[in-house]
Every structure is written in C-alpha cells, then in structure tokens.
Amino acid sequence: MLPAVEQRVAIYGDPACGRIALVLHALTGDHRAATWWPGIVGEGALLDPREYCIVGINMLGSCYGSTRVRERITIADIVRAQRRALDELGIERIDLAIGGSMGGMQALQWAHDAPERVGRAVIIGAPDRTGTTAIALNAIQRDALALDPVAGLGLARKIAMLSYKSDALLSRRHGRRPDRNGRTGFDVEGFLDAQAAKLIERIDAETYRTLTHAMDSFDLRDARWPGTTPPLTFVGISSDTLFPAREVRDSAERIACAGIDARYLEFRSDHGHDAFLAEDAALAQLLARYMRYDIVPTGATTH
C-alpha cells in the first residue's frame, strides 16, 4: 500500500445529519455519485441529501483526481485507502455502504474488513468473488490496451459493452437494422463506436488496466466473516451475464450459512449488467422497501 495517497471526494448533505451513506463507484465511474446515479443520489431520490450525508470517493488508481499507481492493487487496498479518507474527514462510521458492480465489491469488502464501521452493506450486481469469465474478459480488454492505449481503449470498451448489455436489449434496440446515421454497417456497430468514443474522452488506458486488475483480485469466497459483520443485502440482476444473478444469490446464501444476516433481492430487468445504472429509479423502488426501516442513524438506539 502506498504510504500517502490523494483521493477526490464529493459530499452531498450535512455530515452532522446523523445518517452517512458511502456510495462506491464502478470501473469507469467517479466520486460524483449524483451525476451518474441520479435515481439513487439526489433530492427526491433514494438517498436524499436532505436526509442523508452521501459521500463519494474516487477509487485509488482512477484518473478522476485520486493518486495513480503503477503497481498492482486490490479491492482491499482501495477500501483501505477509503477508510483513511474517511478518517481525515472525521467520519468514524457509515450507516450504509452501497455500490454496483465493482462498487458492490467495495461495499462487501468494507463489511468484511471494517464491520464495526458499517451499519449495512448493499451489494448490487456483484458476487463474493470475480468469476472466471469476467477475469477472461478483462484480460482480453487489457490485451487490446497493449496494442494501442487509445484505439485499444475503445476496443476494450466495445468488448465490455457486450457483457454489460443483454442480448434481448441489443436485439430490441438494434437488431439487424442498418446504421441509423446512414453509415455503412449495422446499427449495433454504430452503437459500439459511439460508446468507445465516449470512453476515450473521459478515461485512460492506465486507469483501465489498474482497475481491471484490481477487479480480478477480488475474492471473499472463502473468507471468514466476523460475528460483527453488518447486515448484507445482495441484489442480482435477472439478465446479467457478466455477474449472473445465480452467482449473486449463491454468494448471499453462502454467507448466510456462516451465520451472517445476508439477504438476496432480484432486480428484474432486460438491460443486463448495466441495469443498476440504466434503470436506477426502478432499482431505487426495490431498495426503498426495506431501507427506510432497516437503516438506523449513527448513535441511535432501537427498541
């Protein structure tokens, strides 16, 4: 672990409000959670800054303002750095750690590594370890980066998008129709080109390489769970092919068998893995069924 790091942080709401929520971003996200997760963070959303203090921390190794690293880091390293960031902010305990995909991995790592600092963790679209297919896809994407840091990054994005979107969604939106902008080729090709161009404008190959390696390292499958582990809620996405719902459900059941309060919810969507972003308002409705009752503000008592 680096002896000293910088991390970019966004805070929504008043830290003295009594409810602290830590929102953890995915591979290409950042600390500005209200921007990329408006159905979850923002006025009128699930985590309303008038009711919660919401903290977003840019991951160690990310290009959005945190320290860049050349050596391999793990999800545990990223979470360790986040704990240090909260220490600097004077935040001793968070009532909720929540994230999707790689953010969900961080939320689960928080619950395992610092259970005394977390009231509840919500893990969306992420199992208790990165599976073989996901590791293989990340490796192929890094091979693309090795060919060219810019064009390769675009190619990596195209590869990733095929694991982020379901076949049903792609077929409905694009099918075999010609490109909607009149270019040669199919419409789905234009979609992938557009996604690649967007990513190249906002992230770089070094960040992508560092964070995909960190994602590959994630493995809490055989971890020993402390008796103080906070309640865990796993959310599987029905059409997810990157981290299939059955793997997320199995993770919840495995941890529950260790005597931990772990539950499973399934989010029905045909968007694929990206549903936690694409249908965040619907996801918020699913989560709202229990969050308003199960999250107790720091320092409060229950009867």
Secondary structure, 3 states (H helix, E strand, C coil): CCCCCCCCEEEECCHHHCCEEEEECCCCCCCCHHHHCCCCECCCCCECCCCCEEEEECCCCCCCCCCCCCCCCCHHHHHHHHHHHHHHHCCCCECEEEEECHHHHHHHHHHHHCHHHECCEEEECCCCECCHHHHHHHHHHHHHHHHCCCHHHHHHHHHHHHHHCCHHHHHHHCCCCECCCCCCCEHHHHHHHHHHHHHHHHCCHHHHHHHHHHHHHCECCCCCCCCCCCCEEEEEECCCCCCCHHHHHHHHHHHHHCCCCEEEEEECCCCHHHHHHHCHHHHHHHHHHHHHHHCCCCCCCCC
